[in-house]
Amino acid sequence: MSNLATLKPFKKGKDSRRNTTGANKGSLHLTSLLKEALIKIGEGNTEPYYALLLKRILKMGIVDGNEQIIKLILNYVDGMPKGSLDITSGGKTISEILNELDGPKTKQ
C-alpha cells in the first residue's frame, strides 16, 4: 500500500503524473486478441468460431436455462439497470400518492 503521507491530489492544468497521450500505438487489448484468435481458429471451417461461440452462449441461456447467462445477455443488449429510482412524482412521496389513491378516510 502507498504511504498516505506522500499521496498528493492532481494539480489543475499540467501535471507530470497524468497520461495525456493514452495507450501506446499498436498496443492490443484482450478483446482484440480474442477476436483475432477466434478468426484464426475458425479459418477453413464452414462457420467462423465467433459465430459458434455466440450460438453456444445463446444455447446456454435459452435452451439450458442458465440464469446467469440470461442476465449477462440482457445486460449486454439493454445495458445495466439503473441503480436508483426516482420515488417522487411532482414533489409528492409514494405514501402521499397512495393516500390519494385510497381516497379520504371516513370515521364510522
KESE-442224 format. One record per residue: residue in three letters; x, y, z of N, C-alpha, C, O in turn. Coordinates in Angstrom, 1 decimal, padded with zeros to 4 digits. Atoms other than C-alpha are relative to their C-alpha. Example, Ala and Ser with C-alpha at 12.3 -4.5 7.8 and 13.67 -1.06 7.14 Angstrom:
# residues 2
   code       nx       ny       nz      cax      cay      caz       cx       cy       cz       ox       oy       oz
    ALA    000.9   -001.2    000.0    012.3   -004.5    007.8    000.9    001.2    000.0    001.9    001.2    000.7
    SER   -000.9   -001.1    000.0    013.7   -001.1    007.1   -000.8    001.1    000.8   -000.3    002.2    000.9
//
This chain:
# residues 108
   code       nx       ny       nz      cax      cay      caz       cx       cy       cz       ox       oy       oz
    MET    000.8   -001.2    000.0    000.0    000.0    000.0    000.9    001.2    000.0    002.0    001.2    000.5
    SER   -000.8   -001.2    000.1    001.2    003.5   -000.7    000.0    000.7    001.4   -000.8    000.5    002.3
    ASN   -000.1   -000.8   -001.2    002.4    005.8    002.1   -001.0    001.2   -000.1   -000.8    002.0   -001.0
    LEU    001.0   -001.0    000.1   -000.6    008.0    002.7    000.5    001.4    000.2   -000.1    002.4   -000.4
    ALA   -000.6   -001.3   -000.1    001.6    010.9    003.7    000.5    000.6   -001.3    000.6    001.8   -001.4
    THR   -000.6   -000.5    001.2    003.1    011.1    000.3   -001.0    000.1   -001.2   -000.6    000.7   -002.2
    LEU    001.0   -000.1    001.0   -000.1    010.9   -001.7   -000.5    001.4   -000.2   -000.8    002.1    000.8
    LYS    000.4   -001.4    000.3   -001.0    014.2   -003.4   -001.0    000.0   -001.1   -000.9   -000.7   -002.0
    PRO    000.9   -000.1    001.1   -004.0    015.1   -005.5    000.6    000.7   -001.2    001.5    001.4   -001.1
    PHE   -000.4   -000.6    001.2   -003.6    016.1   -009.1   -000.2    001.5    000.1   -001.1    002.0    000.7
    LYS    000.1   -001.5    000.1   -003.0    019.8   -009.8   -000.8    000.3   -001.2   -000.9   -000.5   -002.1
    LYS    000.7   -000.5    001.2   -005.2    021.8   -012.2    001.1    000.3   -001.0    002.2    000.7   -000.7
    GLY   -000.9   -000.3    001.1   -003.6    022.1   -015.6    001.0   -001.1   -000.2    000.6   -002.3    000.0
    LYS   -001.0    001.0    000.3   -000.4    020.3   -016.4    000.6   -000.6    001.2    001.0    000.1    002.2
    ASP   -000.6    000.8   -001.1    000.7    017.6   -014.0    000.8   -001.1   -000.6    000.3   -001.9   -001.5
    SER   -000.9    001.0    000.6    003.6    015.3   -014.9   -000.4   -001.4    000.2    000.0   -002.3   -000.5
    ARG    000.5    001.4   -000.3    001.8    012.3   -013.4   -001.1   -000.4   -001.0   -001.4   -001.6   -001.0
    ARG    001.1    000.3    000.9   -001.0    012.5   -016.0    000.4   -000.6   -001.3    001.5   -000.2   -001.8
    ASN   -000.3    000.6    001.3   -001.0    010.3   -019.1   -001.0    000.7   -001.0   -002.2    000.3   -001.0
    THR    000.8   -000.8    001.0   -002.3    012.7   -021.8    000.0   -000.6   -001.4   -000.8   -000.2   -002.2
    THR   -000.1    000.6    001.4   -001.4    010.5   -024.8   -000.8   -001.3   -000.1   -000.9   -001.7   -001.3
    GLY    000.7    001.2    000.1   -003.3    007.4   -024.0    000.9   -001.2   -000.1    002.1   -001.1    000.1
    ALA   -000.8    001.3    000.2   -002.2    003.8   -024.7    001.0    000.2   -001.2    000.7    001.0   -002.1
    ASN   -000.9   -000.1    001.1    000.8    003.3   -026.9   -000.6   -000.5   -001.3   -001.5   -001.4   -001.3
    LYS    000.6    000.4    001.2    000.0    003.0   -030.6    000.4   -001.5   -000.3    001.6   -001.9   -000.2
    GLY   -000.3    001.4    000.3   -000.3   -000.6   -031.7   -000.2   -001.0    001.2   -000.1   -002.2    001.0
    SER    000.2    000.9   -001.1   -001.0   -001.9   -028.2   -001.3   -000.7   -000.1   -002.3   -000.2   -000.6
    LEU    001.2    000.8    000.2   -003.5   -004.7   -028.1   -000.7   -000.2    001.3   -000.1   -000.3    002.4
    HIS    000.8    000.3   -001.2   -006.3   -005.2   -025.7   -000.5   -001.4   -000.1   -000.4   -002.1   -001.1
    LEU    000.4    001.3   -000.1   -007.7   -008.5   -024.6   -001.1   -000.3   -001.0   -001.1   -001.4   -001.6
    THR    001.1    000.2    000.9   -010.8   -008.1   -026.7    000.5   -000.2   -001.4    000.0   -001.0   -002.2
    SER   -000.5    000.2    001.4   -008.8   -007.6   -029.9    000.7   -001.3   -000.1    000.6   -002.0   -001.2
    LEU   -000.7    001.3    000.1   -006.6   -010.6   -029.1   -001.0   -001.2   -000.1   -000.8   -002.1   -000.8
    LEU    001.0    001.0    000.1   -009.7   -012.7   -028.5   -000.7   -000.1   -001.4   -000.9   -001.2   -001.9
    LYS    000.6   -000.1    001.4   -011.3   -011.6   -031.8    000.9   -000.6   -001.0    000.5   -001.4   -001.8
    GLU   -001.0    000.6    000.9   -008.1   -012.4   -033.7    000.1   -001.5    000.2    000.2   -002.2   -000.8
    ALA   -000.1    001.4   -000.3   -007.8   -015.8   -032.0   -001.2   -000.8   -000.6   -001.1   -001.8   -001.2
    LEU    001.2    000.7    000.5   -011.4   -016.7   -032.9    000.0   -000.1   -001.5   -000.4   -001.1   -002.1
    ILE   -000.1    000.0    001.5   -010.9   -015.7   -036.5    001.0   -001.0   -000.5    000.8   -001.8   -001.4
    LYS   -001.1    000.9    000.4   -007.6   -017.7   -036.7   -000.4   -001.4    000.2   -000.2   -002.3   -000.7
    ILE    000.5    001.4   -000.3   -009.1   -020.8   -035.1   -001.0   -000.5   -001.0   -001.0   -001.6   -001.4
    GLY    001.1    000.4    000.9   -012.1   -020.7   -037.4    000.4   -000.1   -001.5   -000.5   -000.4   -002.3
    GLU   -000.4    000.1    001.5   -010.1   -020.5   -040.7   -000.2   -001.4   -000.5    000.3   -002.4    000.1
    GLY    000.2    001.3    000.6   -011.1   -023.3   -043.0   -001.2   -000.7    000.4   -001.6   -001.6   -000.3
    ASN    001.3    000.6   -000.4   -014.3   -024.1   -041.2   -001.1    000.7   -000.8   -001.0    001.8   -001.3
    THR    001.1   -000.5    000.7   -017.7   -023.6   -042.8   -000.6    001.2    000.8   -001.2    002.1    000.1
    GLU    000.5   -001.1   -000.8   -018.7   -021.3   -039.9    001.1    000.6    000.9    001.8   -000.2    001.5
    PRO   -001.1   -000.5   -000.8   -016.4   -018.9   -038.1   -000.2   -000.3    001.5   -001.4   -000.5    001.9
    TYR    000.1    000.4   -001.4   -015.7   -019.7   -034.4   -000.7    001.0    000.8   -001.4    000.6    001.8
    TYR    000.8   -001.0   -000.8   -017.1   -016.4   -033.1   -001.5   -000.3   -000.2   -002.2    000.0    000.8
    ALA    001.4    000.3    000.2   -020.4   -017.4   -034.6   -000.4   -001.3    000.8   -001.5   -001.3    001.4
    LEU    000.3    001.1   -000.8   -020.2   -020.8   -033.0    000.0    000.3    001.5   -000.8   -000.2    002.3
    LEU    000.0   -000.4   -001.4   -019.3   -019.2   -029.7   -001.3    000.7    000.4   -001.8    000.5    001.5
    LEU    001.3   -000.7   -000.3   -022.3   -016.9   -029.9   -001.2   -001.0    000.1   -002.0   -000.8    001.0
    LYS    001.1    001.0    000.0   -024.6   -019.8   -030.7    000.0   -000.8    001.3   -001.0   -001.1    001.9
    ARG   -000.2    000.7   -001.2   -023.2   -021.7   -027.7   -000.5    000.8    001.2   -001.2    000.3    002.1
    ILE    000.4   -000.9   -001.1   -023.7   -018.7   -025.3   -001.6    000.1    000.0   -002.2    000.0    001.0
    LEU    001.4   -000.1    000.1   -027.3   -018.3   -026.6   -000.7   -001.3    000.4   -001.7   -001.3    001.1
    LYS    000.6    001.3   -000.4   -028.0   -022.1   -026.2    000.1   -000.1    001.5   -000.9   -000.6    002.1
    MET   -000.1    000.1   -001.5   -026.7   -021.9   -022.6   -001.1    000.8    000.7   -001.6    000.3    001.7
    GLY    001.0   -000.9   -000.6   -029.1   -019.1   -021.8   -001.4   -000.5   -000.3   -002.2   -000.5    000.6
    ILE    001.4    000.2    000.4   -032.2   -020.1   -023.8   -000.4   -001.5    000.3   -001.4   -001.8    000.9
    VAL    000.4    001.4   -000.1   -032.2   -023.9   -024.0    000.3   -000.6    001.4   -000.5   -001.3    002.0
    ASP   -000.4    000.5   -001.3   -030.3   -024.8   -020.8   -000.6    000.7    001.1   -000.6    000.2    002.2
    GLY    000.6   -000.7   -001.1   -031.9   -022.1   -018.8    000.9    000.6    001.0    000.6    000.8    002.2
    ASN   -001.0   -000.6   -000.9   -028.7   -020.7   -017.3   -000.4    001.4    000.3   -000.2    002.3   -000.6
    GLU    000.5   -001.3   -000.4   -030.0   -017.7   -015.4    001.1    001.1   -000.1    000.9    002.2   -000.4
    GLN   -001.1   -000.9    000.0   -026.5   -016.1   -015.1    000.3    000.5   -001.5    000.5    001.7   -001.7
    ILE   -000.3   -000.4    001.4   -026.0   -016.2   -018.9   -001.2    000.9   -000.5   -000.9    001.8   -001.3
    ILE    001.1   -000.8    000.5   -029.5   -014.8   -019.5    000.1    001.4    000.5   -000.1    002.4   -000.2
    LYS   -000.3   -001.3   -000.6   -028.7   -011.9   -017.1    001.1    000.7   -000.8    000.9    001.9   -001.1
    LEU   -001.1   -000.6    000.7   -025.4   -011.3   -018.9   -000.5    000.5   -001.4   -000.1    001.6   -001.9
    ILE    000.5   -000.4    001.3   -027.1   -011.3   -022.3   -000.9    001.2    000.0   -000.7    002.1   -000.8
    LEU    000.9   -001.2   -000.1   -029.8   -008.9   -021.2    000.7    001.3    000.3    000.4    002.3   -000.2
    ASN   -000.8   -001.1   -000.4   -027.3   -006.6   -019.6    000.8    000.5   -001.2    001.0    001.7   -001.4
    TYR   -000.8   -000.4    001.2   -025.2   -006.6   -022.8   -000.9    000.7   -001.0   -000.5    001.6   -001.6
    VAL    000.9   -000.6    001.0   -028.2   -005.9   -025.0   -000.6    001.3    000.4   -000.6    002.3   -000.3
    ASP    000.7   -001.1   -000.5   -030.1   -003.5   -022.9    000.8    001.0    000.9    000.3    002.1    001.2
    GLY   -000.8   -000.8   -000.9   -027.4   -002.2   -020.6   -000.4   -000.4    001.4   -001.5   -001.0    001.7
    MET    000.3    000.2   -001.4   -027.3   -002.4   -016.8   -001.2    000.8    000.5   -001.4    001.9    000.0
    PRO    001.1   -000.7   -000.5   -030.4   -001.5   -014.9    000.5    001.2    000.8    001.6    001.2    001.3
    LYS   -000.3   -001.2   -000.7   -030.4    002.0   -013.3    000.2   -000.4    001.5   -000.6   -001.2    002.0
    GLY   -000.3    000.3   -001.4   -029.0    001.9   -009.7   -001.0    000.7    000.9   -001.2    000.2    002.0
    SER    000.9   -000.7   -000.9   -031.5    004.4   -008.3   -001.3    000.3   -000.7   -001.4    000.4   -001.9
    LEU    001.4   -000.3    000.5   -035.2    005.1   -008.7   -000.4    001.3    000.5   -000.1    001.7    001.7
    ASP    000.6   -001.2   -000.5   -037.0    008.4   -008.5   -001.3   -000.3    000.6   -002.2   -000.8    000.0
    ILE    001.2    000.4   -000.7   -039.6    007.9   -005.9   -001.0    001.1    000.3   -001.9    001.0    001.0
    THR    001.0   -001.2   -000.1   -041.3    011.3   -006.2   -000.7    000.2   -001.3   -000.2   -000.2   -002.4
    SER    000.7   -000.3    001.2   -043.9    012.4   -008.6   -000.6    001.4    000.3   -001.6    001.6    001.0
    GLY    000.5   -001.3   -000.2   -044.4    016.1   -008.8    000.2    000.5    001.4   -000.5    001.4    001.8
    GLY   -000.3   -000.4   -001.4   -042.9    016.6   -005.4   -000.7   -000.8    001.0   -000.5   -000.6    002.2
    LYS    000.8    000.8   -001.0   -045.2    014.0   -003.8    000.8   -001.3    000.3    001.4   -001.8   -000.6
    THR   -000.7    001.3   -000.3   -043.8    011.0   -002.0   -001.0   -001.2   -000.3   -002.2   -000.9   -000.6
    ILE    000.8    001.1    000.3   -045.1    007.5   -002.6   -001.2   -000.1    001.0   -002.3   -000.5    000.6
    SER    001.1    000.1   -001.0   -047.1    007.5    000.7   -001.1    001.0   -000.3   -002.3    000.7   -000.1
    GLU    001.0   -001.0    000.4   -048.9    010.7   -000.4   -000.8   -000.4   -001.2   -002.0   -000.2   -001.2
    ILE    000.8    000.5    001.2   -049.8    009.2   -003.8   -000.9   -001.1    000.4   -002.0   -001.2    000.0
    LEU    000.9    001.2   -000.4   -051.1    006.0   -002.1   -001.1    000.5    000.8   -002.2    000.0    000.7
    ASN    001.2   -000.6   -000.8   -053.2    008.1    000.3   -001.0    000.6   -000.9   -002.2    000.4   -000.6
    GLU    000.9   -000.6    000.9   -054.7    009.9   -002.6   -000.8   -001.1   -000.7   -002.0   -000.9   -001.0
    LEU    000.7    001.1    000.7   -055.5    006.6   -004.4   -001.0   -000.7    000.9   -002.1   -001.1    000.5
    ASP    000.9    000.7   -001.0   -057.2    005.2   -001.2   -001.2    000.9    000.2   -002.3    000.4    000.6
    GLY    001.1   -000.9   -000.2   -059.4    008.3   -001.1   -000.1    000.4    001.5    000.7    000.0    002.3
    PRO    000.1   -000.5   -001.4   -060.5    010.2    002.0   -000.5   -001.1    001.0   -001.4   -001.9    000.6
    LYS    000.4    001.0   -001.1   -060.9    008.1    005.2   -001.2    000.6    000.7   -001.1    001.7    001.2
    THR    001.2   -000.5   -000.8   -064.3    008.4    006.9   -000.1   -000.9    001.2    000.2   -002.1    001.2
    LYS    000.2    000.7   -001.3   -064.9    007.5    010.5   -001.4   -000.6    000.1   -002.4    000.0   -000.4
    GLN    001.3    000.7   -000.1   -067.7    005.0    011.2   -000.3   -000.2    001.5   -001.4   -000.7    001.8
//
